[in-house]
């Protein structure tokens, strides 16, 4: 087994807010890049809960968009209420996220991607556990999954029966990515301690690495109500592109290696093995979804990625099922063409 990878040089320091600077409770930081179609909806969902500038910083950080004009959208929807910052050049989404963290001033930071949104009550409800638990590092809620048109696809499963501090959060999050970015709130001082998002991660899963790193030092709270919405099916999204190329698998394997460095030595081998198998199953699930969508190339890419993660009886059984479904899909296509369907 290779040695754990750990290097703070890949995680920019998030400097404390300068003394004497105004500190609202909230910093809602909205990174964007060529997602103007959804940005207005994201902004409106936040502004509907806006307690005012003394209590909430709202800022859009644009990674030098070229396909749309996010500043115009910000001004049209929010006037001067929302700050707009534009990168001088395209720096990539992970460095843009780190810019968001560095520019935040609030006690609590919500990194809200520009194609996601919050539901009514998010900020009021998610602030409560931090008031009641001073040592809490982060809190996350269940999320609703949206399609491209903003329709509800499904609601994430119930993680625990009641809202509260999560027992053995490190073991649970190190085993598998269990939440989406719009659902989590982090104390700013936590980012100051652990650093920014790891730049070794190229395109997929950087948030999972961050949540594991935070879990190695801080407790987490889970809110059972679904209060955030995540849009995962956008065909042009970075997530969709990584799945088509297999980069999602390569990034996740890199993250598993990075995560090993923060796991307790007596639990690391088991948690790493569980994470590898879980990611393999995740790749096979993507393969099945792509077959259902009528694609034939991407499922093979995801099948390959699955077998790079782990070759366990459970993975092999699921892989055989996917292969069988693949040939069944081809047969249906051929038969349909012959019948002129």
Buried (B, 14 or more C-beta within 10 A) or exposed (E): EEEBBBEEEBBBEBEEBEEEEEEBBBBBBBBBBBBBBBBBBBBEBBBEBBEEBEEBBBBBBBBEBEEBEBBEBBBEBBEEBBBBBBBEEBBBBBBBBBBBBBBBBBBBBBBBBBBBBBBEEBBEBBBEBBEEBEEBBBBBBBBBBBEBEEEEEEEBEEBEEEBEBBEEBBBBBBBBBBBBBBBBBBBBBBBBBBBBBBBBBBBBBBBBBBBBBBBBEBBBBBBBEBBBBBBBBBEEBBBBBBBBBBBBBBBBBBBBBBBBBBBEEEBBEEBBBBBBBBBBBBBBBBBBBBBEEEBEEBBBBBBEBBBBBBEBEEBBEBBEEBBEBBEEBEEEEEEEEEEEE
